[in-house]
Amino acid sequence: MNILSRKRLFPAVALGLLLSGCGGGSDEPDRTPISATLTITAATNASLNGIYTTNTVSLAAVEKINPIGSEPEVCSFRFSGLAGPGGMMDGDIRYLPGTPVLRVVFVSINGLEFSSRDIANAAVDRTGNEVDFTGKVLTASTGVASTITLTGSMPMRGNRPEGC
């Protein structure tokens, strides 16, 4: 009985180790040699205004996600590591596959989250491997009456799923 248990246990452990090495897709951004710059203007809290930049932006792989319910399928990735006057910026960008249309963007500066679910003033440039923002207004997600205006480009990794 003990030998039989080991025969079943070994493949299960090996499979677990194999799957744990696959990474988390867009779970955790990895540092890259790519630079990124986003500028915040017209912030309700003026201390957030300024340039957020890095020469080594952390980017997660773009994943295609098909959620349950009425939400559409999206391509999604996370970024982090931009330093600016308000602190560190990270975020999550989701867009519609096969289109230049942004679905939602989340930006967090030192834990204060802002988001936008409209398509105005943003475009996905798949051939240029970036998402462009031109005066994109984001509203605080916490119910606080606060906004920021985002301008700049966020690079994204190549080797994306089809349509992303």
C-alpha positions in Angstrom: 0.0 0.0 0.0 2.9 2.4 0.8 4.5 1.8 -2.6 1.1 2.5 -4.4 0.7 5.8 -2.5 4.2 6.9 -3.6 3.4 6.1 -7.2 0.4 8.3 -7.1 2.0 11.0 -5.0 5.1 11.5 -7.3 3.1 12.5 -10.4 0.9 14.8 -8.4 3.9 16.6 -6.9 5.6 16.8 -10.2 2.6 18.3 -11.9 2.2 20.8 -9.0 5.8 21.9 -9.4 5.4 22.2 -13.2 2.3 24.3 -12.9 3.9 26.6 -10.3 6.7 27.4 -12.7 4.2 28.6 -15.4 4.0 32.1 -13.8 0.9 34.1 -13.2 0.3 35.8 -16.6 -0.9 39.2 -15.7 -0.7 38.5 -11.9 2.7 40.1 -11.3 4.5 42.5 -13.6 8.2 41.7 -14.4 10.8 44.4 -14.7 11.8 45.2 -18.3 14.4 47.3 -20.0 11.6 49.5 -21.5 11.0 53.0 -20.4 7.6 54.5 -19.7 6.3 58.0 -19.0 2.8 59.1 -18.0 1.9 62.7 -17.0 -0.8 63.7 -14.6 -2.4 67.1 -14.9 -5.5 68.8 -13.5 -5.5 66.6 -10.5 -8.0 67.5 -7.8 -5.1 66.9 -5.3 -2.4 69.1 -6.8 0.4 67.0 -5.2 -0.4 64.2 -7.7 0.4 66.5 -10.7 3.6 65.8 -12.6 5.6 63.3 -14.6 5.7 59.6 -13.6 8.5 57.8 -15.3 10.9 54.9 -15.2 13.6 53.4 -17.5 12.6 49.9 -16.4 8.8 49.6 -16.3 7.5 46.4 -14.9 5.0 44.8 -17.2 2.9 41.6 -17.0 2.1 39.5 -20.0 -1.0 40.4 -21.8 -3.8 37.8 -21.2 -7.1 37.3 -22.9 -9.8 37.0 -20.3 -13.4 35.9 -20.9 -15.3 36.7 -17.7 -18.5 35.1 -16.7 -21.6 37.3 -17.0 -22.3 40.3 -19.2 -18.7 41.7 -19.3 -17.0 41.3 -22.7 -13.8 39.4 -23.4 -10.8 41.6 -22.8 -7.0 41.7 -23.2 -5.5 42.6 -19.9 -2.1 43.5 -18.4 -0.7 45.2 -15.4 2.2 47.7 -15.0 4.2 49.1 -12.1 7.3 51.0 -11.2 6.7 54.6 -12.3 8.0 57.2 -9.8 6.6 60.7 -9.7 5.8 63.6 -7.3 2.8 61.8 -5.8 4.7 58.5 -5.2 4.8 55.2 -7.1 2.3 54.5 -9.8 1.0 51.1 -11.0 -2.1 50.1 -12.9 -4.2 47.6 -14.9 -5.3 48.2 -18.5 -8.0 46.2 -20.2 -9.0 46.6 -23.9 -11.3 44.8 -26.4 -9.5 42.2 -28.6 -9.1 43.0 -32.3 -9.9 46.7 -31.7 -8.1 49.9 -30.6 -10.8 50.3 -27.9 -10.0 50.7 -24.3 -12.4 48.9 -21.9 -11.2 50.1 -18.5 -8.0 51.5 -17.0 -7.1 51.5 -13.3 -4.2 53.6 -12.0 -3.0 53.6 -8.4 -0.7 56.2 -6.9 0.5 55.2 -3.4 -2.6 53.1 -2.9 -5.1 55.8 -4.1 -7.0 54.2 -7.1 -8.4 56.0 -10.1 -10.3 54.4 -13.0 -12.2 55.1 -16.2 -14.6 52.8 -18.1 -15.1 55.1 -21.1 -13.3 54.9 -24.4 -12.6 58.7 -24.8 -9.0 59.9 -25.1 -7.4 56.5 -25.2 -6.3 54.1 -27.9 -4.6 50.8 -28.1 -1.8 50.7 -30.6 -1.2 46.9 -31.0 1.4 47.3 -33.8 3.3 49.9 -31.7 3.0 47.7 -28.6 1.5 50.5 -26.5 -1.7 52.1 -25.1 -1.9 55.9 -25.6 -3.7 58.3 -23.4 -4.4 61.9 -24.4 -6.1 63.9 -21.6 -7.8 60.8 -20.2 -9.8 61.7 -17.1 -9.9 59.1 -14.3 -12.0 59.3 -11.2 -11.1 58.1 -7.7 -12.5 54.6 -7.1 -13.0 55.1 -3.4 -16.0 57.5 -3.7 -13.8 60.5 -2.9 -14.6 63.4 -5.3 -11.1 63.4 -6.9 -9.9 63.1 -10.5 -6.7 63.0 -12.5 -6.0 63.6 -16.2 -3.6 61.1 -17.8 -1.4 61.7 -20.8 1.3 59.5 -22.3 1.9 56.0 -23.5 2.2 52.7 -21.6 4.1 50.0 -23.4 2.9 46.4 -23.5 4.7 43.2 -24.1 4.8 41.5 -27.5 3.9 37.8 -27.9 0.3 38.5 -27.0 -2.7 36.2 -27.5 -4.5 36.5 -30.9 -6.4 39.8 -31.2 -4.5 41.3 -28.3 
